[in-house]
Amino acid sequence: MTTANDILRQIHRPMYVVEELRLRGNLSLIRSVAQRAGVDIILAFKAFALWKTFPIFREYISSTTASSLSEARLAFEQFGSRAHTYSPAYTDDEIDAIARCSSHLTFNSLSQYERYADRVKAVQPDISLGLRVNPEYSEVETMLYNPCAPGTRFGISADKLPDVLPEGVEGFHCHCHCESGADVFQRTLQHIEEKFARWFPQLKWMNFGGGHLMTRADYDVDLLVHLLQDFKKRYPHLHVIMEPGSAFAWQTGPLVAQVADIVEDKGIRTAILNVSFTCHMPDCLEMPYQPEVRGGKLIDNSSTSEATSSITCAAFALQASKLETQLTIDNCYRLGGNSCLSGDYMGMWQFDHELQVGENIIFEDMIHYTTVKTNTFNGVSHPAIAMLHEDGILEILRQFTYEDYRDRMD
């Protein structure tokens, strides 16, 4: 019987591969949580927007969440239902079209609400309007991803809300997680209620945002269900919504790349790949996030987010000494991208063999966020996108050409 690994070994060009079996496993778990807890769990396009998989999603969920006009249109035109939409700021030239594509629309500030609420209602009379609130508490340690960091531009703190909410406000939206566990939600929920429960009688719904990584193997799903059930007992009139992104596509497939060349300088060997970190895996440079590499062991996670002066041969030699690893003789390579950005590389990796030009390098768990963040810097070609079906058939969903690059420059 042909396995997924067998099929991946036969791929000889850059490709994101979504594995249907794993995707359905995540969807089944998420649907189970929603049913047990009596809440709506919807897909956030900011993490996954591969619309050719929407027929599968529609078997498990009924709604999605959007952060822009393009995402709202994708929900309405491709998913087949209006979006739950939130944006830090709406604009005059897009607000009407966004309203037409949205069932729920959340405003980031009271000033935006005052400016657009009546206009939105005129376009879509049955739309439900809400406000994003800031509980001033988040356990996200990386400030780049912390929506409640001091000086945040996201949401309204409790001290800025009037005792009586503006007419037409039906819900609160609160997002303060990032790939978090149920225990984090438990602690955060206490702050949300302490800050905002006095307004709950005026509301119809509560959206707890994304970042609830319920499909991660060590996630306490039972605790999450218990917390949601208890919340609904305290506030039975509130409809509860959650909108994770990563949880849907977590561990659903890799990015398959190939070694294009191997170069060496000052004892550091770099395997240059036919993909790019800045173009195809930007979180590796922004976070920095270190994905698993199949068959590779990370021995140094230095990246360009650190001071470039520290990324020296001496620094690597010291690190290697501490790890009892010899960079030049133990199959150790920096993995480099194929753009002209000097820092387009990630870490030092040890393999159990000498890498060869043409062999596959497989980056695990590369479907969520990565596929929606790709860009055309340097005109570097996008990897193809494929679906590995349950029956073992590899279907190419999209291949990218020169015209895709050219048309973005129109």
N, C-alpha and C positions, 0 to 999 in steps of 0.2 A: 504494500500500500504506500502510495506517495505521501510523504509528510510535508508540513509547512516548511520545515528546514530544507528538504529536498528541492522544493520549488524556489525558495530564496537563493539557493546555491546556483540555480540556473539563470538568475538575473544578471545581466552584464552591462547595465546602464543605471544611472541614478534613478531611484524609484521609492516613493512612499507606498507602503503596502498595508492597507487596512484589512485585518483578518475578521471576516464576518462572524465566525464562531465566538471570538472574544468580544466583539461588539455586542452581539446578542446576549452574552453572559452579563455584561454591564447593564444593558437595558432591562433585562429581567430582574436584576437586583434592585435597580432604581424604581421600577414599577411596583415591586413588592413593598419597598419602603413607603411609597406614596399611598398604596392601598391600606397598609397596616396603620399608618399614622393619620390617614384621612386628609392629606395635603396634596397640592399640585407641585410636581417637580418637572421643570421645563428646561429645555436646552439653551444654553448661552452661546450664541454664534461667535462671540469673541474668541472662544476656544476651539470651536469646531463648526465649520460651515460647508462641509462637502455635500452639496445638495443632491448628488446622485445616490446618496445613501438614505435620503429622506423617506422613501417608501418603507424601509426597514424601521426607521424611527417611529413612523406613524402607527405601527403595530403596537407601540408601547406608550407613547406620550401624545398629547394633543396640541401642545403649544411650545413657543420658543420665545427667547428674549433678544432684543436688538439694542444696539447702541448708536445707530446712525440710520440715515435714510436708506442706504444700500442694504443694510441688514434687515430693516423693516420691510423693504420690498421683497427681499429673499424669503422672508417668513410668509408674506401674503401671496406672492406669486409662485413660489416653489414648494413651500411646506404646506400651503393651503389653509392657513389660519392667520388671523391678525396677531401681531407681536405685542409682547409686554416690552415697552420701549423706555429706555432711560438714556439721557445724554447729559454731560456736564453743562452744555449750553446749546439751545436750539437757535436757529437763525430764521430771519424773515423769508428767505428764499426756499427753505426746505420744510418749515413747520407744517404747512397744509398737507403736503404729500406724506409726511410722516404720520400725521393724524389719520389720514385715510387708510393707512396700513396697520394701525395699532388698535388693540382692544384696551390696553392699559398704557398710560403715559405718565411717567414720573418726572417731576421737575427737581432740579438740583438746588434751587434757591427760591425764596419768596418773591424776589423781583422777577424771575423768569415766569413764575406762576401768574403774577399780576399782569405781565405783558401778554401772555399767550393763552391763558385758560379759556377765556371767552371765545377766542378765535378758533381754538381746537374744538370746542363744543359745537361751534357753528358748522364746522366741517364734518364732525363725527359725533352726533348728539348722544349716542349711547356709550361713548368712550368713558373709561373710569380713570380719574386723575389722582395722582399721589405726589408725595414729597419725599425726597431722600433725606434721611436724618443721620446724624453723626453721633454715635454713643460715646465718642472720645475714649474708646478702648479697643485695642486690637493686639493680638499676640503675634502678628506678622513681624518677624525680626528684621527682614530686609526692607529698609526704608523705601527703596524703589517701588515696592509692591504694597506698602502699608497705606491703606486709604484713610486711616485715622491719625496719621502722623501730625504733629503740631504744624499749623499753617496749611493744613490740607485744603484743597479746593473742592472737596466732595462733601456735600450734605450740609444740613442745618443742625446746629447744636441746640439742646433743649432750652438754653437761656435766650435763644433768639426766636422761639416760637410763641405766638400769642396764645392766651388761655383758650380762646375760641378760634379754631382753625378757619381759614378762609372758606367761604361757601364753595362747595363742590369738591373739596378734598375728601377722598374716600379711602386712601391707604397711605401707609408708610413703607418706604424701601430702605433697608439697612444692609450694607455690604461691608464686612470687615474681616473676612477670612481669605486664606490662600492655601489650598491643599492642606486644610486643617482637619483635625480629628473631632469626634463627637465631644470629647472632654473640653476642647477649646470652645465649642459652641455652648456647652453647659455654662462655662464661666462667662462668656460673652452675653448670653441671654440674661443673666442677672443684671448686667449693666444696662442692657436695652430696656428691661422692665423698670429698673430704678429711674432711668432718665425719662421714659416716654409713656409709661403705663397710664398716666392720668389723662392722656389724649385718646387712649384706645376706645372708650365708649363712643367717640365721634367718628370712628373708622369702620370700614367694612372688610378691609384686608390688610395683611402684613406680609411683606416680602423680605425674607431673610437672606436674599442675595446668593452669591456663589461661594466657591472655595470649600464646600463641604465634600471632602474626598471619600465618599461612602463606598466606592468600589475598590479602594486600596485594601490589600489583604489584611492589615492589622486594624482596620477601622471598626469601631464598636457600633455596629448597626443597631443592635438592640437598645443601646443607650440613646441613640438618636431618635428612634421610634418612641421610646419612653418620654423623652424631653418634649417632643412634639405633641404627643397625646396629652401630657400634663398641661402644656401651654393651652391647648384647645379646651381643656376642662376649665381653666381659669378664665378664658375669653372665648366662650362658645360661639359668639357672633362673628368672630374674625375668621375669614378665609385665609389660610396660610399657603404661601408660595415660596418655593426655593428654586434657584436657577443656576445650578453648577454647570461648569463647562468641562473641566478636566475629568470629572467623574465619569462622564459618558464615554470618553475616548481613552481613558486611562489604560495603558498596557494593551492597546488594540492593534499595535503593529509597528514595524521599524522603518527607518530610512536606510535603504541599501545603497552603498556607494562603492566606488572602486579606487584602488591605488593607481594613480596616473604616473607618478615618478617618485623617486627617493633621492633626497639630496642631503648633504652633510656640511656642517660648519662648526668649527670649534668643538668637535666631539659630539654635537647634537645632530642626530639624524631626524629628518622630517619626512614623513610619508605624505606627499601632496595628493590630495584626493580630487575627484571630479565633482565635488560639491563644495559649498562654502559655508562657514559658520556665520559670517555676517549676513549672507543672503538667505540661507536656508535654516539655520539654527541660532538665531540672534540671542536667545536667552543664554546661550553658552558664554557670550561675551558680556551681556547686560547684567546678569544675575550675580556672579557667574553660576550657571547651572551645569553640572557634569552628568551627562547621560551615561548609561552603561554601554560598553562596547563589547559585543559578543566575542568571546575568546581573548579579551584584553583585560589587563589589570592596571588600574590607575596607580601610578607611583609618585606623581607630582601633579598637583592641580593648578600650577601657576597659570595665570591668564593676563591678558592686557588690561583687566580691570585693576590690577595692582600696578605699582610703580614700575615702569618699563626698565628702569635701571637695575631693578632687582632680578630681572630675568637674564641672568648671565651664565656663562659656562661655569664659573666658580660656584654660583648659587646652586646650579643643577648638580655639580659634583659633590657639594656638601650634602644636599638632599639625598643623593644617591648613596653616599657613604653611610648616612644614618640608616638607610633602608637596606644596606648591604647589597646594593645593586650597582652593577657596572654598566653605565649607559651605552658604551660603545660595543660591548660584546654579548649582552644578554637580551638581544631582540627588543630593544627599547626605542620607541619612536615618539616624536611629537607628531600629532595629527594636524596637518595644515590644509586650509582651503585653497581654492583656485582663483581667488580675487587678488587685486593688487594692494589690498589693505595689509600693511605689515603685520598687524596683530590678528590676522585671520587664521588663528590656530587654537588648539585646545590641549593643554596638559601634556604629560608624558605617559605613555602606555607601554606596558610590557606584554609581549605575546609569547607563545610557546614555540615560535618558529620565526625564521627570517621572512619578512613580508616580501611579496613579489608583485611587480607591476601587473595590474590586471585583476588581482584577487579582490574579493569582496570585503569591505569593512561594513559591519552592520551596527547601526546605532539603534538601541532599543527604545521603545516607548516614544516614538517621534510623530505621533498623529495629532495629539491635542496641542493647541497653540502654534506649534511649528508650522503646520500647513497653512495657517491663516496669516503668518507673519513673513512669509517669503517675499523677497523684493528682487528687483532687476539691476541692482548695482553692478557696474561693469558689463552689463548684458550677459551675466552668467546664466546659463540655461537652468530653468527650473527642473527638478526631478519630475518624472512622470508620476501619475497617481493611479494606483491599481487597487482592486478589491480581490482578496483571496476568498472565494466562496467556500461554503461548508462542504461542497462536493469536490473541492480540490482544484477547481478551475480558476486560473488567474485572469481576471478581466481588466484590461487597461481602460480606465475611466477617462483619462485625459493625458494627452501629450502636448508639450509646449514647443512652439516654433519661433522663428525670427519675427513673424507677424505679431505674436503676443508682446514681444519687447517693443517693436516699432510702434504699435498702436497705443502703448502707454505713453509715448512721447508726443502724441497728437495734440 
